[in-house]
Amino acid sequence: MKNSKVHLTQAQLEEMMLNFNKEVSFSGVTFANVIYKNDYSKSKTVKKQKQLQKITEVRITVGSDYTSKVQRIEVKKQGAESSDFKANKMSGKSYTNGVENPVVHADKNPSKRMLVMIIENGVKHNTVYLHGGEIVTMKQAEEMDLLTPAHYKPNAVVVGRGAVNEENAFKFNTLGFDKIQQITINKTDYIIVR
């Protein structure tokens, strides 16, 4: 059975996520697939423009509480008797309307809203890279000298300020709503029109 398709604006998606427990997930947590486009941070910058952009599709968890997730991993997967882990406040970001929804905003620009999401360890990212609007492979990007030295360094995996071991690690990310192209939730493809 094919997913149903709904076209909506960025503002409508933001509003839907602000009403997450009523409109998306009555249990408070749901899985989704998201397709987004943004600059590749490890590419060189020329005239204030990143030389590579990427379009990525990835499976995410939306609505999960970071503190509860780390505590659950410590106790259920790592054998701790209990956990007193408490998350620190996000740097430069605050939850919009409290933590009951997966939306944060930039402290310096409250109109800049972002989706809070968790990407589980080992989840495959399907990514296509673009240079000047044209698809390029990573090998081509290397040959064109578009990458910074940071591209060649492995990413450190630290979760819960070291409370979670590497095999149970996950990524707690925020993604600007302006980057989202499509999000699939509950067998519905929400396609963003701009």
C-alpha positions as semicolon CSV with decimal commas, in nm:
position;residue;x (nm);y (nm);z (nm)
1;M;0,000;0,000;0,000
2;K;0,140;0,336;-0,102
3;N;0,180;0,622;0,141
4;S;-0,068;0,904;0,111
5;K;0,080;1,239;0,008
6;V;0,010;1,575;0,168
7;H;0,158;1,902;0,043
8;L;0,209;2,163;0,309
9;T;0,412;2,473;0,381
10;Q;0,702;2,497;0,621
11;A;0,479;2,697;0,860
12;Q;0,214;2,421;0,851
13;L;0,478;2,155;0,928
14;E;0,609;2,364;1,219
15;E;0,255;2,402;1,354
16;M;0,192;2,028;1,319
17;M;0,508;1,953;1,519
18;L;0,421;2,214;1,783
19;N;0,097;2,016;1,834
20;F;0,290;1,687;1,819
21;N;0,094;1,493;2,085
22;K;-0,241;1,584;1,927
23;E;-0,159;1,571;1,556
24;V;0,128;1,322;1,516
25;S;0,181;1,080;1,803
26;F;-0,052;1,016;2,092
27;S;0,222;0,812;2,264
28;G;0,470;1,099;2,247
29;V;0,728;0,924;2,026
30;T;0,718;0,820;1,661
31;F;0,947;0,703;1,385
32;A;0,981;0,902;1,066
33;N;1,186;0,928;0,750
34;V;1,313;1,273;0,665
35;I;1,465;1,409;0,345
36;Y;1,656;1,733;0,386
37;K;1,896;1,955;0,195
38;N;2,175;2,155;0,352
39;D;2,535;2,263;0,309
40;Y;2,803;2,000;0,365
41;S;2,988;2,155;0,658
42;K;3,318;1,984;0,573
43;S;3,340;2,141;0,229
44;K;3,537;2,453;0,147
45;T;3,378;2,798;0,145
46;V;3,421;3,033;-0,150
47;K;3,266;3,382;-0,139
48;K;3,066;3,287;0,173
49;Q;2,915;2,985;-0,007
50;K;2,983;2,620;0,080
51;Q;3,105;2,434;-0,225
52;L;2,906;2,118;-0,155
53;Q;2,546;2,072;-0,058
54;K;2,388;1,741;0,033
55;I;2,046;1,587;0,012
56;T;2,003;1,320;0,278
57;E;1,731;1,068;0,360
58;V;1,745;0,909;0,705
59;R;1,519;0,727;0,951
60;I;1,469;0,925;1,272
61;T;1,288;0,914;1,604
62;V;1,082;1,222;1,687
63;G;0,950;1,316;2,030
64;S;1,198;1,117;2,240
65;D;1,330;1,284;2,556
66;Y;1,713;1,290;2,564
67;T;1,744;1,253;2,943
68;S;1,501;0,959;2,953
69;K;1,672;0,789;2,660
70;V;2,019;0,807;2,819
71;Q;1,880;0,685;3,153
72;R;1,698;0,395;2,982
73;I;2,017;0,290;2,798
74;E;2,226;0,307;3,115
75;V;1,984;0,084;3,309
76;K;1,839;-0,152;3,045
77;K;2,133;-0,197;2,806
78;Q;2,441;-0,124;3,016
79;G;2,336;-0,290;3,341
80;A;2,342;0,010;3,575
81;E;2,117;-0,019;3,880
82;S;1,992;0,335;3,829
83;S;2,077;0,655;3,646
84;D;2,086;1,011;3,769
85;F;2,180;1,152;3,429
86;K;2,032;1,495;3,351
87;A;2,078;1,662;3,014
88;N;2,234;2,007;2,996
89;K;2,049;2,286;2,819
90;M;2,119;2,297;2,446
91;S;2,364;2,569;2,355
92;G;2,192;2,862;2,184
93;K;1,857;2,681;2,156
94;S;1,543;2,651;2,367
95;Y;1,236;2,431;2,345
96;T;0,938;2,609;2,194
97;N;0,629;2,580;2,418
98;G;0,815;2,353;2,661
99;V;0,958;2,005;2,606
100;E;0,626;1,842;2,519
101;N;0,696;1,888;2,148
102;P;1,000;1,822;1,928
103;V;1,054;2,186;1,829
104;V;1,331;2,421;1,940
105;H;1,416;2,773;1,833
106;A;1,739;2,968;1,816
107;D;1,774;3,189;2,125
108;K;1,903;3,481;1,916
109;N;1,637;3,435;1,647
110;P;1,317;3,277;1,786
111;S;1,160;3,262;1,439
112;K;1,435;3,011;1,337
113;R;1,274;2,683;1,439
114;M;1,426;2,337;1,426
115;L;1,302;1,979;1,456
116;V;1,457;1,778;1,740
117;M;1,538;1,425;1,628
118;I;1,734;1,117;1,727
119;I;1,925;0,908;1,475
120;E;2,000;0,564;1,611
121;N;2,348;0,417;1,581
122;G;2,396;0,221;1,260
123;V;2,107;0,381;1,069
124;K;2,201;0,418;0,704
125;H;2,197;0,765;0,553
126;N;2,121;0,790;0,181
127;T;2,311;1,101;0,072
128;V;2,366;1,270;-0,263
129;Y;2,620;1,552;-0,290
130;L;2,579;1,856;-0,514
131;H;2,827;2,111;-0,650
132;G;2,677;2,403;-0,840
133;G;2,345;2,217;-0,849
134;E;2,499;1,911;-1,019
135;I;2,540;1,569;-0,857
136;V;2,901;1,481;-0,772
137;T;3,057;1,180;-0,605
138;M;3,283;1,219;-0,305
139;K;3,572;1,108;-0,527
140;Q;3,492;1,391;-0,770
141;A;3,471;1,637;-0,479
142;E;3,819;1,526;-0,368
143;E;3,957;1,563;-0,721
144;M;3,803;1,911;-0,745
145;D;3,960;2,002;-0,406
146;L;3,625;2,094;-0,250
147;L;3,681;1,934;0,093
148;T;3,837;2,069;0,412
149;P;4,079;1,865;0,629
150;A;3,789;1,806;0,872
151;H;3,628;1,577;0,611
152;Y;3,910;1,327;0,653
153;K;3,893;1,309;1,035
154;P;3,659;1,055;1,200
155;N;3,372;1,196;1,404
156;A;3,396;1,139;1,778
157;V;3,094;0,958;1,921
158;V;3,006;1,086;2,269
159;V;2,655;1,052;2,410
160;G;2,531;1,153;2,751
161;R;2,865;1,313;2,836
162;G;3,022;0,966;2,820
163;A;2,742;0,781;3,005
164;V;2,646;0,582;2,694
165;N;2,899;0,341;2,544
166;E;2,975;0,344;2,172
167;E;2,762;0,040;2,081
168;N;2,452;0,212;2,225
169;A;2,536;0,557;2,093
170;F;2,288;0,772;1,903
171;K;2,283;1,119;1,754
172;F;2,065;1,387;1,910
173;N;2,029;1,647;1,635
174;T;1,829;1,952;1,543
175;L;1,734;2,018;1,183
176;G;1,608;2,353;1,058
177;F;1,256;2,329;0,922
178;D;1,382;2,537;0,627
179;K;1,603;2,239;0,528
180;I;1,328;1,975;0,529
181;Q;1,206;1,869;0,184
182;Q;0,984;1,581;0,297
183;I;0,901;1,393;0,614
184;T;0,714;1,064;0,625
185;I;0,517;0,993;0,942
186;N;0,245;0,733;0,999
187;K;0,241;0,628;0,630
188;T;0,192;0,985;0,510
189;D;0,451;1,170;0,298
190;Y;0,443;1,536;0,399
191;I;0,599;1,722;0,106
192;I;0,708;2,077;0,177
193;V;0,613;2,339;-0,083
194;R;0,812;2,662;-0,092
